[in-house]
Amino acid sequence: MKIKTAKMSYEEVLALPAPVHEKPVKQRFIFRLLLAALSVWDLWATHFTYRMINMEKLKKDEPCLVLMNHSSFIDLKIAIRLLCSRPFHIICTSDGFVGKRWLMRSLGCIPARKFMTDVTLVRDMLYAVRELKSSVLMYPEASYSFDGTQTPLPDSIGKCLKVLKVPVVMIRTHGAFARDPLYNNLQLRKVKVSADVEYLLSAKEIEEKSAQELNDILREKFTFDYFRWQQENKVRIKEAFRADGLNRMLYKCPKCRTEGQMCGQGTKILCKQCGKEYELTEYGYLEDSAGNMQDERNLSDKTQKQKRRQRQGGYQDEMRFTHIPDWYRWERECVRQELLDGTYRLEVPVTIYMMVNTEKIYQVGEGVLVHSRNGFHLTGCDGKLDFIQEPLASYSLYSDFYWYEIGDMISIGNEKVQYYCFPKESGDIVAKARLATEELYKLARTEAGLTA
């Protein structure tokens, strides 16, 4: 899927009129049928099945808040299949409206800014459930999982439930991530997909519980590990491309500690610096290819010396992983330590796009994106652009792989403008930037005397 773009100067984009907020419109039945029809093929191809758990508690015409985990592009099609019998609105990232605002509104979509406090969004949700008598579908994680485990939920979700005062239903998928993980360049695997639809909380239970208690319940429900699910359920993925792009997530070598030199291709992930290699098995395990030695004649002098030191015991503290989320968790711990030591710094030249309305995404020029203990600092467009996003501005980062088929992307911004930064150098920094943003937010809250 692509997005409508245009080249324009930074000054011209700033001069564009700001969009006028519009309340959600009632979803038309014909559009619900259209969405359901467009979902049929993918659901048929994955032999989709589902279970209803305690759903008899929800009245047929009773609005509810539907919370769904976010694993892959098939998520929305699953939700449409499960909810098409009732009117519902979909919380959708604002850039999803670009070039198709009328259609998205007619489909029942409500725009939102990822990982930011959005009072307008809560008002729109209230309007949908109270005035339009419609349910609301929301992905509280707000972004796809990189490693098949849960992403952070906002602290405000419990308060949102208490404001809405409607029952909460949860949709949890199985197999969606295994079929189409974000790192794998949109290549689909042959995996069966299913879902559980569970009545989670009644309006009365929400009223009786504190916002924190509700947060705790949701965080427990949104705890999962889809690589573990694949292993325990013996889901076999035979595709020869299953490790393509795995370096986007596993960017740091557990042996030599080099970053940005991992290469995921075919069924293997390899460090080009030291030659360390793993194979991603058909059942989602990592196998250490210790016996697979490279021909040192093809390596640089520096790397040859490094490999000799390895054989002499220079890397006795080598980390070994059989489980991808463990590797990713280790990378998080490394990033946190860099932040604590004051050594974390990302500085990369980027191509800059901007969103100020839903007409187009505007390419405005080149710049430099810096991320450090002080947050993000974006400069560019011949010195005209200078934007700072402080650590407490966002609890996570809107970052993506192969965003709208343009490239790997990091997005920062505020309620007026969103900047989409595409690194011009290789090195797989997108996942690290997200980890650093999340850990920096926790540290900043602690330093500010807030709950971590």
N, C-alpha and C positions, 0 to 999 in steps of 0.2 A: 504494500500500500504506500502511495506517495502523498505528498502534501503540496499545495499550491505555493510557489515562491516567486519572488521578483527581486531584482537588484535596484537599490535606491540609496541615495546618500543618507548619512546619519541625520543631517538637518531636515531633509525632506520627510523622513519617517517621524521625527519628533513633531513636525508641523501637522501631521494627519489628525483629524478629529477623533476624540476618544469615543468609544462605543457607548451607547445608551443602554443601561440595564433594562431588561425585559423580564417580567415574571414568567414562570413556566406556563406552558399551554397544555390543556388536557390532551392526553394521548389519544389519537384516533384509532379506532378498532382496525381500520384498513391497513394502517401502518404496522400495527402489531402482527397482523397476518403476513405482511410483507417481510418483516424481520424473521418470523418463524419459517417462512418459505426459504429464505436465504440461508437459514441455518441447517436445513435438512441434510444437505450433501455431506458436510463435515461430520455431523452426528451419526449419519448412517455409516460413513467410512470408519468411524472409531467404535462401532457397535455400542453406542451409548446406552447406558442403563442408569437407573436412579432408585433411591430408597426414600420414602417419606417417614419421618420420625416424629411422632406426636403432632402431626400437622392437622389432625382433627380438631385441635384446640383453636385454630384460626378460622374465624367465620369467613364465609365466601366473599362477602362485600366489605370486610374489615381491612382498612389500610394497615400496613406494617412496614417496618424497616428491615430490608433484606441485606445482610452482610455476607460478602463472599470473598474467599481468598483469591489471590491473583497469581496465576501460574503461567498462562500463555494466552495467545490470541483467541483460542477457542472458548475462553471463559464466558464471554458475552453471549455466544451462541447457546451455550448450556443454560445460562440464565433465562434467555428468551424462551427456550423450550419449556422450562419449568414454570415460568411466570406468565405465559401468554394468555391464561384464562382470566387474568385480572389486569386492570390498568396499572402501569407502573412507570416511574421516572428513573432515569439512569444518571448517576453522578459521573460526569465525564471530564477529562482534562480539557482545558480551554483550547488547546491547539487542535483538538479533535473537531472543533467547529470551523476551522479555517477553510474557506471556500465552499462551505455547505451549511451555513448557519440555519437557513430556513428548514432544510431537511432534518438536521439534528434536533431542532426544537420540535418539529412535527413528530419525530420519533419518541419524544418525551425526554430528551437529554437535558441536563442542567450543567452548565460549565462550572469548573472549579479550578483553583490554583493548587498545585501539589505542595504538600508539606508546609503550608502557610495558614495562619489564622485567617478565616474567611467568614466574617459575620453575615455577609450577603448570602453565602451558600446556605447557612442555617435558616435564614429567613425564607429562602426559596423552598427548602425542604418542608418547613412548617406550612407554607402556602400549599404545597402539593398534597400533604396528608390531611390538612384541615379544610381547605377550600375546594380542592379538586377531588378529594376523597380517593387519592391514589397512593399506592405503595411507592417506596423509594428503594432502589437498588444502589448499594454503595460498596466500593472496594476500599475498606478502611486502611489497608496497607499502602494504597495510593500508587503502587509501582510493582512491576513484576519482580519476583524473586530471582536473584542471580544464581544462588547455589541450591535452590530447592528447599530452603527452610524459610521460616517466617521472617518478614521484615517488620520494623518497628511500627507500633500503632500510636496514634497521637494521644497525648494525655487528655485531650478534650473530648474523646469519644464518649466517656461516661456521662459527662455533662450534656452532650448532644442527645443522648438517649432520654435523659430526664426532661429535657425541653420538649422533645417530640411527643412523649407520652403515648407511644403506640407499641404493640408487640414487636419483638425482634425474632427474625428467622435467620438461620445461617445456612448457606450453601457451601459445602466443602467438596472439592473435586479430588478424584484419584485418577492418575494416569495422564492428566493434561500437561503437567510439567515434563514427564518422560517422553511424551509425544513431540513436544515442541519447546525445548528449553531456549531461553532468550539468547544464550551464547552461540547457538548452533546455526546461525545464518539463515533462519526461517526454513530449514530443511526438516520436513515432517518424517517422523518414524511411524512404523506400524505398531501402534499400541492401543489397546482398548481403554476407553475412558468411561468413568462412572461418577456419580455424585450422591451425596447425602444431603437431604433437605430436612433441617431440624428446627422445630419450634423451640426457641431458646429461652425467651423471657416474656412474661405477660406484662401488660401495662401496670398491673398492680404490683408485681414483683419489682419492676423498675422504680416505682414510687417508694417502695419500702427500703430499697438499698441506697447506699451512698454512691456518689460518682466513682469513688475509688474502688468500692466493692464491684461495681459494674466493670470497671477497667480490668480488675483482676480476673473476672470471669471470662471476659473476651480474650485477654492475653493467653489464658489457659486453652481456650478453644482454638486460638490461632497459633498453636504450637504444632509444628509438623516437620517432617524430614522426608522428602520425596525420594531421595536416593535410598534411604533406609526402607521406605515403602516398596520400592522396586526390588530390593534384595530380599526382603521378607516374603514378598508375594511371588518371587521367582519370575519376574517379568523380564523376558528376554528381548533385548534390542540388538538385532543382528546387523543393522545398517553399518556400512564401512566408514561412514562419515561422523560417527557419534562423538568423536573428540574434536571435530573441526571447531575452531574458535574457543576452545576451552581455556586458552591462555588469557582471554579477556578477563576471566574470573580468577584463574590461578596464575597470577602474574609474577609471583616471587618464587624463585627456586628454593626448595627446602634443603638443598645440599650446599650450594655456594652462596646463597642469599642474594644473588643478583636479581634485579627487577627489570622487567621489560624485555627479557631475552627468552621467554618461554614461547614455544610454538606448538599449538594444538592442531594436528592434522591427521585425518584418517581415524585410526583407533588409538593413537598415541599422543602424548604430550612430552616435549623434549626441551631441555635447557640448552640453548645454543652456546652458552658460555662454558659450561663444564661437562656437557654431554649426558647429564642425568636424564633418565627416561622412565616414564610410566606408560602402561597400557590401560585403557579404560575397557574393562571386560563387558561381555554381553549382559551381565547382571548388575552393572553399575559399581563394581569395585575397581580400585586402582591396584595394579600389580607392578611391582618394582622390577624393571628390566635390567637388573644388576649385571647380568652376564652379557649384555649387548654393548660391546665396546666399539667406539668409533675409531676410524683410521686417523691417527694423530697427524699424518702427513697433510690432511686437509684442514687442520686447525692452525690458528695463529701461534706465533712463538709464545706470547703471553699465556694463551690457553693451554699450550703444551706443558709449560712450566707448572701451571696451576693443577693440571691433571696429575703430574708427577708428585706434587705435594699431597694431593688427595690419597694416592696410593701409599704414601709414607705416613698416613694417619693424620693429615692436616685437617680433616673434617670429621672428627670423632663425634661431634655434637650434631651430626646430620639428623634432620627431622624426617621421619618416614610415615607415609600416610597410605591407608587403604580406602579411606572414605573422604570424598570430595568436600563435604561440609566441614570436616576437621581441618583440612588444609586452609579453607577459606576463613575459618575461625582463628587459626594461627596467624594468618595475614592480618586480621583485625587486631590481635594482641600486639603484633609488631608495630602497627600503625599507632596504637595507643601509647606504646612505649616511646615512639618517636615524638609524639606530642608532649609527653611528660618530660622527655629529655631536652625539648626545644629544638630538635633537629628536623622535624617534619617541614617540608616545603615543596610545593609543586609550582613550577613556573614553566609555562608552555605557550608557544605561539598558536593562535587559534584563528579560524575564520568565524566571523560573528554574524549571526542572524538575530532579528528582533521581531517580537510580536507585540503590537500595540492595539490591534483590532483583529477581527476574524476574517478579514478579506484575504490576506496573504501573510506569509512569513517573509520578512524582508532581509536580504543579504546586504549588510551595510559596510563591510570592509574587513580589515585584519586588525589583530590586536594581540595582547598578552594577558593570559589568565594566571593569577598568582593565588595559591591557597596556602595559608600558614596558620599559626596559632591565633592570628588576628582575624581569621575568616577569609572570604574571597575578595579579591581586588581585580577588577577587569578594566583595562585601559586599551585605547585603540582609536581607530577612525581618525588618524592624523592628529591625535591629541585632543579631539573633541569629546571622546567618551571616557568617563572616569566614574566607575560604579563600585561601591563597597557593600558587601553583605556580611554583617557581623555574625559571630558564631551562634548567638541565641535567636537569630532570625528564622532558623529552620532546623527541625529535629532530624531531618534526613536530606537527601539530595536527589533531585530529579536528574538522573543520569540514565543513559540507555545505550544499548548496542545497536548499530545499524538503524538509527532513528529515521523513520520514514524513507528508508533506503538511501539516505544521504551519507551517514557515517556514525561512528560512535560519538556521543554527545554529552555535555555537561550543561545544565540549565540553572541559571540564577536569576533573581529579579525581585519585583515587588508587585503591589496591586496595580501599578500603572503600566509596567513594561516587563517583558520576559526576554532574557538574553539566552540564546542557544549558541554554545561555544563548541566548535568542532576542532579538536587538536590536529595540528598539521604535521606532527611528528608521531612516529609509532612509539609504542612503549606501554600500551594497555593501562592507561592511568585512570580510566573511568570508574572501575570498581574500587580502586584505592581511594579515589576522591570521595566516593560515597561512604566508605568505611570511616575515613578521616572526619567527614562532616558529622556523622552520627556520634563518634567518640568525642569530638571536640564540643558538641552540644552538651553531652553529659558532663564533661569537665567544666564547661562554662557555667552550667547550672549549679554545680557543687561550689565553685568559686564565688558565685553570686548568693550563696546561702539558700538555694532552692533545693528541692528533692531531686536527686540524680536520676 
